[in-house]
Amino acid sequence: LIMARYLGPSSRGVFAILATITAVALQFGNFGLHSSGIYFSTKDKNKIPEIAGTLIIFGLAIGLAIGLGISLLSIFFPKLVLGDIPLLFLAITLVALPFAFIAQFLQNLLLGMQRIYEYNFVDVASKLLTLFAIILLFLVFRRGVFALIVVSTISTIITALVFTFFVREQTPILFKLDRSLLVKMFNYGFKAYIASLFAFLVIRSDVLLVNYFCGTANVGLYTLAVSLTDWLLLVPISTAAMLFPKAALIQDKSSELTRKVSRYIVAVMGLTCLTAAVFADPIIPLVYGRAFAPSVNAFLWLLPGIFFLSLETIYMQDFAARGMPPIVYINPGIGFLVNLGLNLILIPRVGFIAASMTSSLAYLLMFIITITYFKSISGASYRDILVLKRSEIIELLHIWRDKVIAIRAM
């Protein structure tokens, strides 16, 4: 909100592009080790010291290597990589890249260790501290996007160090690259790597295409809509993250846990998306300013896709717990190719709104594929997967009633 109000679409677009470059680097360079960390720490807790040390060393190495590669590409092909963004901005961003890898690996390792509090605490605390820094930068010191990039880099470094501290609180860390362990983690994580890479490209590749065809101002408008949908996805994504280690331990062929989560997500996300659709038009321009009014249509076109993506995320975590069947990477691969093809055709003709349209179509296709496969392996009906049982409706109503009573009592 503060960024949008203070920076405007163009400068917000600059920061969004740099954030996307970092995110793409993380996706290309993690090789699925973030998923391997969860899986191997769940299966053998005695190996956690070796896992932690191997992940830290690999994170530093791959972060430095990819950072160097991006720097060289930016020097030789500046227009393709950066457009009109200064090279200095990218250089400062890339300083944080090795630490971003470490933070990603260790956060997921904490999840595998069932340290849910630490997993969430650092994530929330880092966001709150970044928000506080943004308030100081923009509202007190009147700084611009350059200062924001510096603060973001510092925040990433601190986050990685705090995750390291929390892991060391639970277990020693052997700072040694265990090659045999790394190979095993690669072998398991490669399927997850391909799956998450394609899934990420479905969600984020359109930002780079909007920048190429429409410019940074339109990136700012589009990424505001995307960031709002990211907030809507917090519930299903966090639920899916916690589902994976539990599903891996339970090994339930009928997937009763996943089916129950799916039914609740349908109800919660359905209501959430409908509410967001009703209030988007008056709220977005009021809160973010009239300059961001074009973001409303982009947000509305994304909402159906976000609903389907929230469910697809739940099913994919169930598949991951079953040992990564081929659908885990085939499905997002299909989604990415469909999304990319439609974007290349429609964005030059329709504008940045087309990115929202094609994303929703890709998410719908991915949902259809995953729920069909999930139905076949679980033996459940579509009704059992998607529709709340009577007892669950009553339970959900009681939860909402208690929340309303608690809010009124405040």
Contacts in CASP RR format, 6 or more apart in sequence:
PFRMAT RR
TARGET T0000
AUTHOR 0000-0000-0000
METHOD contacts of the structure
MODEL  1
LIMARYLGPSSRGVFAILATITAVALQFGNFGLHSSGIYFSTKDKNKIPE
IAGTLIIFGLAIGLAIGLGISLLSIFFPKLVLGDIPLLFLAITLVALPFA
FIAQFLQNLLLGMQRIYEYNFVDVASKLLTLFAIILLFLVFRRGVFALIV
VSTISTIITALVFTFFVREQTPILFKLDRSLLVKMFNYGFKAYIASLFAF
LVIRSDVLLVNYFCGTANVGLYTLAVSLTDWLLLVPISTAAMLFPKAALI
QDKSSELTRKVSRYIVAVMGLTCLTAAVFADPIIPLVYGRAFAPSVNAFL
WLLPGIFFLSLETIYMQDFAARGMPPIVYINPGIGFLVNLGLNLILIPRV
GFIAASMTSSLAYLLMFIITITYFKSISGASYRDILVLKRSEIIELLHIW
RDKVIAIRAM
1 287 0 8 1.000
1 288 0 8 1.000
2 131 0 8 1.000
2 134 0 8 1.000
2 135 0 8 1.000
2 138 0 8 1.000
2 139 0 8 1.000
3 12 0 8 1.000
3 15 0 8 1.000
3 134 0 8 1.000
3 138 0 8 1.000
3 148 0 8 1.000
4 12 0 8 1.000
4 224 0 8 1.000
4 288 0 8 1.000
4 289 0 8 1.000
4 292 0 8 1.000
5 288 0 8 1.000
5 289 0 8 1.000
6 138 0 8 1.000
6 139 0 8 1.000
6 144 0 8 1.000
7 15 0 8 1.000
7 138 0 8 1.000
7 144 0 8 1.000
7 145 0 8 1.000
7 148 0 8 1.000
8 220 0 8 1.000
8 291 0 8 1.000
8 292 0 8 1.000
9 216 0 8 1.000
9 217 0 8 1.000
9 218 0 8 1.000
9 219 0 8 1.000
9 220 0 8 1.000
9 221 0 8 1.000
9 224 0 8 1.000
9 291 0 8 1.000
9 292 0 8 1.000
10 216 0 8 1.000
10 217 0 8 1.000
10 220 0 8 1.000
11 144 0 8 1.000
11 145 0 8 1.000
12 219 0 8 1.000
12 220 0 8 1.000
12 223 0 8 1.000
12 224 0 8 1.000
13 211 0 8 1.000
13 216 0 8 1.000
13 217 0 8 1.000
13 219 0 8 1.000
13 220 0 8 1.000
13 223 0 8 1.000
14 85 0 8 1.000
14 89 0 8 1.000
14 145 0 8 1.000
14 216 0 8 1.000
15 145 0 8 1.000
15 148 0 8 1.000
15 149 0 8 1.000
15 152 0 8 1.000
16 207 0 8 1.000
16 219 0 8 1.000
16 220 0 8 1.000
16 223 0 8 1.000
17 82 0 8 1.000
17 85 0 8 1.000
17 207 0 8 1.000
17 208 0 8 1.000
17 211 0 8 1.000
17 216 0 8 1.000
17 219 0 8 1.000
18 85 0 8 1.000
18 89 0 8 1.000
18 90 0 8 1.000
18 93 0 8 1.000
18 149 0 8 1.000
19 152 0 8 1.000
20 204 0 8 1.000
20 207 0 8 1.000
20 208 0 8 1.000
21 70 0 8 1.000
21 81 0 8 1.000
21 90 0 8 1.000
21 93 0 8 1.000
22 93 0 8 1.000
22 94 0 8 1.000
22 96 0 8 1.000
22 97 0 8 1.000
22 100 0 8 1.000
23 200 0 8 1.000
23 204 0 8 1.000
24 200 0 8 1.000
24 204 0 8 1.000
24 208 0 8 1.000
25 63 0 8 1.000
25 66 0 8 1.000
25 67 0 8 1.000
25 70 0 8 1.000
25 97 0 8 1.000
25 100 0 8 1.000
26 97 0 8 1.000
26 100 0 8 1.000
26 101 0 8 1.000
26 104 0 8 1.000
27 196 0 8 1.000
27 197 0 8 1.000
27 200 0 8 1.000
27 201 0 8 1.000
28 66 0 8 1.000
28 197 0 8 1.000
29 62 0 8 1.000
29 63 0 8 1.000
29 66 0 8 1.000
29 101 0 8 1.000
30 62 0 8 1.000
30 101 0 8 1.000
30 104 0 8 1.000
30 105 0 8 1.000
30 193 0 8 1.000
30 196 0 8 1.000
31 62 0 8 1.000
31 186 0 8 1.000
31 189 0 8 1.000
31 190 0 8 1.000
31 193 0 8 1.000
32 185 0 8 1.000
32 189 0 8 1.000
32 190 0 8 1.000
32 192 0 8 1.000
32 193 0 8 1.000
32 196 0 8 1.000
33 55 0 8 1.000
33 58 0 8 1.000
33 105 0 8 1.000
33 185 0 8 1.000
33 186 0 8 1.000
33 189 0 8 1.000
33 193 0 8 1.000
34 104 0 8 1.000
34 105 0 8 1.000
34 108 0 8 1.000
34 192 0 8 1.000
34 196 0 8 1.000
35 108 0 8 1.000
35 188 0 8 1.000
35 189 0 8 1.000
35 192 0 8 1.000
35 193 0 8 1.000
35 196 0 8 1.000
35 320 0 8 1.000
36 184 0 8 1.000
36 185 0 8 1.000
36 186 0 8 1.000
36 188 0 8 1.000
36 189 0 8 1.000
36 192 0 8 1.000
37 51 0 8 1.000
37 55 0 8 1.000
37 105 0 8 1.000
37 108 0 8 1.000
37 109 0 8 1.000
37 112 0 8 1.000
37 185 0 8 1.000
38 108 0 8 1.000
38 109 0 8 1.000
38 111 0 8 1.000
38 112 0 8 1.000
38 244 0 8 1.000
38 245 0 8 1.000
38 248 0 8 1.000
39 188 0 8 1.000
39 189 0 8 1.000
39 248 0 8 1.000
40 47 0 8 1.000
40 51 0 8 1.000
40 181 0 8 1.000
40 184 0 8 1.000
40 185 0 8 1.000
40 188 0 8 1.000
41 47 0 8 1.000
41 48 0 8 1.000
41 51 0 8 1.000
41 109 0 8 1.000
41 112 0 8 1.000
41 113 0 8 1.000
42 112 0 8 1.000
42 245 0 8 1.000
42 248 0 8 1.000
42 249 0 8 1.000
43 248 0 8 1.000
45 113 0 8 1.000
47 181 0 8 1.000
48 109 0 8 1.000
48 113 0 8 1.000
48 170 0 8 1.000
48 171 0 8 1.000
49 171 0 8 1.000
49 172 0 8 1.000
49 173 0 8 1.000
49 174 0 8 1.000
50 174 0 8 1.000
50 176 0 8 1.000
50 178 0 8 1.000
50 181 0 8 1.000
51 109 0 8 1.000
51 181 0 8 1.000
51 185 0 8 1.000
52 106 0 8 1.000
52 109 0 8 1.000
52 167 0 8 1.000
52 171 0 8 1.000
52 173 0 8 1.000
52 174 0 8 1.000
53 173 0 8 1.000
53 174 0 8 1.000
53 175 0 8 1.000
53 176 0 8 1.000
53 177 0 8 1.000
53 178 0 8 1.000
54 176 0 8 1.000
54 177 0 8 1.000
54 178 0 8 1.000
54 181 0 8 1.000
54 182 0 8 1.000
54 185 0 8 1.000
55 102 0 8 1.000
55 105 0 8 1.000
55 106 0 8 1.000
55 109 0 8 1.000
56 102 0 8 1.000
56 105 0 8 1.000
56 106 0 8 1.000
56 164 0 8 1.000
56 173 0 8 1.000
56 175 0 8 1.000
57 175 0 8 1.000
57 176 0 8 1.000
57 177 0 8 1.000
58 101 0 8 1.000
58 105 0 8 1.000
58 177 0 8 1.000
58 182 0 8 1.000
59 98 0 8 1.000
59 101 0 8 1.000
59 102 0 8 1.000
59 105 0 8 1.000
60 98 0 8 1.000
60 101 0 8 1.000
60 102 0 8 1.000
61 98 0 8 1.000
62 98 0 8 1.000
62 101 0 8 1.000
63 97 0 8 1.000
63 98 0 8 1.000
63 100 0 8 1.000
63 101 0 8 1.000
64 97 0 8 1.000
64 98 0 8 1.000
66 97 0 8 1.000
67 94 0 8 1.000
67 97 0 8 1.000
70 81 0 8 1.000
70 90 0 8 1.000
70 94 0 8 1.000
71 90 0 8 1.000
71 91 0 8 1.000
71 94 0 8 1.000
73 80 0 8 1.000
73 81 0 8 1.000
74 81 0 8 1.000
74 82 0 8 1.000
74 87 0 8 1.000
74 90 0 8 1.000
75 87 0 8 1.000
78 87 0 8 1.000
81 90 0 8 1.000
82 90 0 8 1.000
83 211 0 8 1.000
84 216 0 8 1.000
85 216 0 8 1.000
89 145 0 8 1.000
89 146 0 8 1.000
89 149 0 8 1.000
92 149 0 8 1.000
92 150 0 8 1.000
92 153 0 8 1.000
93 149 0 8 1.000
93 152 0 8 1.000
93 153 0 8 1.000
95 153 0 8 1.000
96 152 0 8 1.000
96 153 0 8 1.000
96 154 0 8 1.000
96 156 0 8 1.000
96 157 0 8 1.000
99 156 0 8 1.000
99 157 0 8 1.000
99 159 0 8 1.000
99 160 0 8 1.000
99 161 0 8 1.000
100 156 0 8 1.000
100 160 0 8 1.000
102 160 0 8 1.000
102 163 0 8 1.000
102 164 0 8 1.000
103 156 0 8 1.000
103 159 0 8 1.000
103 160 0 8 1.000
103 163 0 8 1.000
106 160 0 8 1.000
106 163 0 8 1.000
106 164 0 8 1.000
106 166 0 8 1.000
106 167 0 8 1.000
107 119 0 8 1.000
107 122 0 8 1.000
107 123 0 8 1.000
107 163 0 8 1.000
109 167 0 8 1.000
110 118 0 8 1.000
110 119 0 8 1.000
110 163 0 8 1.000
110 166 0 8 1.000
110 167 0 8 1.000
110 170 0 8 1.000
111 119 0 8 1.000
111 241 0 8 1.000
111 242 0 8 1.000
111 244 0 8 1.000
111 245 0 8 1.000
112 245 0 8 1.000
113 167 0 8 1.000
113 170 0 8 1.000
113 171 0 8 1.000
114 245 0 8 1.000
115 166 0 8 1.000
115 170 0 8 1.000
116 242 0 8 1.000
118 166 0 8 1.000
120 238 0 8 1.000
122 159 0 8 1.000
122 162 0 8 1.000
122 163 0 8 1.000
122 166 0 8 1.000
125 162 0 8 1.000
126 155 0 8 1.000
126 158 0 8 1.000
126 159 0 8 1.000
126 162 0 8 1.000
129 155 0 8 1.000
129 158 0 8 1.000
130 151 0 8 1.000
130 152 0 8 1.000
130 155 0 8 1.000
133 151 0 8 1.000
133 155 0 8 1.000
134 148 0 8 1.000
134 151 0 8 1.000
137 143 0 8 1.000
137 144 0 8 1.000
137 147 0 8 1.000
137 148 0 8 1.000
137 151 0 8 1.000
138 144 0 8 1.000
141 147 0 8 1.000
164 173 0 8 1.000
167 173 0 8 1.000
188 323 0 8 1.000
188 324 0 8 1.000
189 324 0 8 1.000
191 323 0 8 1.000
191 324 0 8 1.000
191 326 0 8 1.000
191 328 0 8 1.000
191 329 0 8 1.000
192 320 0 8 1.000
192 324 0 8 1.000
192 328 0 8 1.000
194 329 0 8 1.000
195 316 0 8 1.000
195 320 0 8 1.000
195 324 0 8 1.000
195 328 0 8 1.000
195 329 0 8 1.000
195 331 0 8 1.000
195 332 0 8 1.000
196 332 0 8 1.000
197 332 0 8 1.000
198 329 0 8 1.000
198 332 0 8 1.000
198 333 0 8 1.000
198 335 0 8 1.000
198 336 0 8 1.000
199 316 0 8 1.000
199 332 0 8 1.000
199 336 0 8 1.000
201 332 0 8 1.000
201 336 0 8 1.000
201 339 0 8 1.000
201 340 0 8 1.000
202 332 0 8 1.000
202 333 0 8 1.000
202 335 0 8 1.000
202 336 0 8 1.000
202 339 0 8 1.000
202 359 0 8 1.000
202 362 0 8 1.000
202 363 0 8 1.000
202 366 0 8 1.000
203 226 0 8 1.000
203 309 0 8 1.000
203 359 0 8 1.000
205 336 0 8 1.000
205 339 0 8 1.000
205 340 0 8 1.000
205 343 0 8 1.000
206 222 0 8 1.000
206 339 0 8 1.000
206 343 0 8 1.000
206 347 0 8 1.000
206 355 0 8 1.000
206 358 0 8 1.000
206 359 0 8 1.000
207 219 0 8 1.000
207 222 0 8 1.000
207 223 0 8 1.000
207 226 0 8 1.000
207 355 0 8 1.000
209 343 0 8 1.000
209 344 0 8 1.000
209 347 0 8 1.000
209 355 0 8 1.000
210 218 0 8 1.000
210 219 0 8 1.000
210 222 0 8 1.000
210 347 0 8 1.000
210 351 0 8 1.000
210 352 0 8 1.000
210 355 0 8 1.000
211 218 0 8 1.000
211 219 0 8 1.000
213 347 0 8 1.000
213 348 0 8 1.000
213 351 0 8 1.000
214 347 0 8 1.000
214 351 0 8 1.000
214 352 0 8 1.000
218 351 0 8 1.000
218 352 0 8 1.000
219 352 0 8 1.000
221 292 0 8 1.000
221 294 0 8 1.000
221 295 0 8 1.000
221 298 0 8 1.000
221 352 0 8 1.000
222 295 0 8 1.000
222 298 0 8 1.000
222 352 0 8 1.000
222 355 0 8 1.000
222 356 0 8 1.000
224 284 0 8 1.000
224 288 0 8 1.000
224 292 0 8 1.000
224 295 0 8 1.000
224 298 0 8 1.000
224 299 0 8 1.000
225 295 0 8 1.000
225 296 0 8 1.000
225 298 0 8 1.000
225 299 0 8 1.000
225 302 0 8 1.000
225 356 0 8 1.000
226 298 0 8 1.000
226 302 0 8 1.000
228 276 0 8 1.000
228 284 0 8 1.000
228 295 0 8 1.000
228 299 0 8 1.000
229 299 0 8 1.000
229 302 0 8 1.000
229 303 0 8 1.000
229 306 0 8 1.000
232 269 0 8 1.000
232 272 0 8 1.000
232 273 0 8 1.000
232 276 0 8 1.000
232 303 0 8 1.000
232 306 0 8 1.000
232 310 0 8 1.000
233 306 0 8 1.000
233 309 0 8 1.000
233 310 0 8 1.000
233 313 0 8 1.000
235 265 0 8 1.000
235 268 0 8 1.000
235 269 0 8 1.000
235 272 0 8 1.000
235 310 0 8 1.000
236 265 0 8 1.000
236 269 0 8 1.000
236 309 0 8 1.000
236 310 0 8 1.000
236 311 0 8 1.000
236 313 0 8 1.000
236 314 0 8 1.000
237 310 0 8 1.000
237 313 0 8 1.000
239 261 0 8 1.000
239 265 0 8 1.000
239 314 0 8 1.000
240 313 0 8 1.000
240 314 0 8 1.000
240 316 0 8 1.000
240 317 0 8 1.000
241 317 0 8 1.000
243 257 0 8 1.000
243 258 0 8 1.000
243 261 0 8 1.000
243 314 0 8 1.000
243 317 0 8 1.000
243 318 0 8 1.000
243 321 0 8 1.000
244 317 0 8 1.000
244 320 0 8 1.000
244 321 0 8 1.000
246 257 0 8 1.000
247 255 0 8 1.000
247 257 0 8 1.000
247 258 0 8 1.000
247 317 0 8 1.000
247 318 0 8 1.000
247 321 0 8 1.000
248 321 0 8 1.000
250 257 0 8 1.000
251 321 0 8 1.000
253 377 0 8 1.000
253 378 0 8 1.000
254 378 0 8 1.000
254 379 0 8 1.000
254 380 0 8 1.000
255 318 0 8 1.000
255 374 0 8 1.000
255 377 0 8 1.000
255 378 0 8 1.000
255 380 0 8 1.000
258 314 0 8 1.000
258 315 0 8 1.000
258 317 0 8 1.000
258 318 0 8 1.000
258 374 0 8 1.000
258 378 0 8 1.000
259 378 0 8 1.000
259 380 0 8 1.000
259 384 0 8 1.000
259 385 0 8 1.000
260 392 0 8 1.000
261 314 0 8 1.000
262 311 0 8 1.000
262 314 0 8 1.000
262 315 0 8 1.000
262 385 0 8 1.000
262 386 0 8 1.000
263 385 0 8 1.000
263 386 0 8 1.000
263 387 0 8 1.000
263 388 0 8 1.000
263 389 0 8 1.000
263 392 0 8 1.000
264 388 0 8 1.000
264 392 0 8 1.000
264 396 0 8 1.000
265 310 0 8 1.000
265 311 0 8 1.000
265 314 0 8 1.000
266 311 0 8 1.000
266 386 0 8 1.000
266 387 0 8 1.000
266 388 0 8 1.000
267 388 0 8 1.000
267 393 0 8 1.000
267 396 0 8 1.000
269 306 0 8 1.000
269 307 0 8 1.000
269 310 0 8 1.000
269 311 0 8 1.000
270 307 0 8 1.000
273 303 0 8 1.000
273 304 0 8 1.000
273 306 0 8 1.000
273 307 0 8 1.000
276 299 0 8 1.000
276 303 0 8 1.000
277 300 0 8 1.000
277 303 0 8 1.000
280 296 0 8 1.000
280 299 0 8 1.000
280 300 0 8 1.000
281 296 0 8 1.000
284 292 0 8 1.000
284 293 0 8 1.000
284 295 0 8 1.000
284 296 0 8 1.000
284 299 0 8 1.000
285 292 0 8 1.000
285 293 0 8 1.000
285 296 0 8 1.000
288 295 0 8 1.000
294 353 0 8 1.000
297 353 0 8 1.000
297 356 0 8 1.000
298 352 0 8 1.000
298 353 0 8 1.000
298 355 0 8 1.000
298 356 0 8 1.000
299 356 0 8 1.000
300 356 0 8 1.000
301 353 0 8 1.000
301 356 0 8 1.000
301 357 0 8 1.000
301 359 0 8 1.000
301 360 0 8 1.000
302 356 0 8 1.000
302 359 0 8 1.000
302 360 0 8 1.000
303 360 0 8 1.000
304 360 0 8 1.000
304 363 0 8 1.000
304 364 0 8 1.000
305 359 0 8 1.000
305 360 0 8 1.000
305 363 0 8 1.000
305 364 0 8 1.000
306 360 0 8 1.000
306 363 0 8 1.000
308 360 0 8 1.000
308 363 0 8 1.000
308 364 0 8 1.000
308 366 0 8 1.000
308 367 0 8 1.000
309 363 0 8 1.000
309 366 0 8 1.000
309 367 0 8 1.000
311 367 0 8 1.000
311 370 0 8 1.000
311 371 0 8 1.000
312 331 0 8 1.000
312 363 0 8 1.000
312 366 0 8 1.000
312 367 0 8 1.000
312 370 0 8 1.000
312 371 0 8 1.000
315 370 0 8 1.000
315 371 0 8 1.000
315 373 0 8 1.000
315 374 0 8 1.000
316 328 0 8 1.000
316 331 0 8 1.000
316 370 0 8 1.000
318 374 0 8 1.000
319 325 0 8 1.000
319 327 0 8 1.000
319 328 0 8 1.000
319 370 0 8 1.000
319 373 0 8 1.000
319 374 0 8 1.000
320 328 0 8 1.000
322 377 0 8 1.000
327 369 0 8 1.000
327 370 0 8 1.000
327 373 0 8 1.000
331 366 0 8 1.000
331 369 0 8 1.000
331 370 0 8 1.000
331 373 0 8 1.000
332 366 0 8 1.000
334 365 0 8 1.000
334 366 0 8 1.000
334 369 0 8 1.000
335 362 0 8 1.000
335 365 0 8 1.000
335 366 0 8 1.000
336 362 0 8 1.000
338 358 0 8 1.000
338 361 0 8 1.000
338 362 0 8 1.000
338 365 0 8 1.000
339 358 0 8 1.000
339 359 0 8 1.000
339 361 0 8 1.000
339 362 0 8 1.000
341 358 0 8 1.000
342 354 0 8 1.000
342 357 0 8 1.000
342 358 0 8 1.000
342 361 0 8 1.000
342 362 0 8 1.000
343 354 0 8 1.000
343 355 0 8 1.000
343 358 0 8 1.000
346 354 0 8 1.000
346 357 0 8 1.000
346 358 0 8 1.000
347 354 0 8 1.000
347 355 0 8 1.000
350 357 0 8 1.000
371 382 0 8 1.000
371 385 0 8 1.000
371 386 0 8 1.000
374 380 0 8 1.000
374 385 0 8 1.000
375 381 0 8 1.000
375 382 0 8 1.000
375 385 0 8 1.000
378 385 0 8 1.000
388 396 0 8 1.000
END
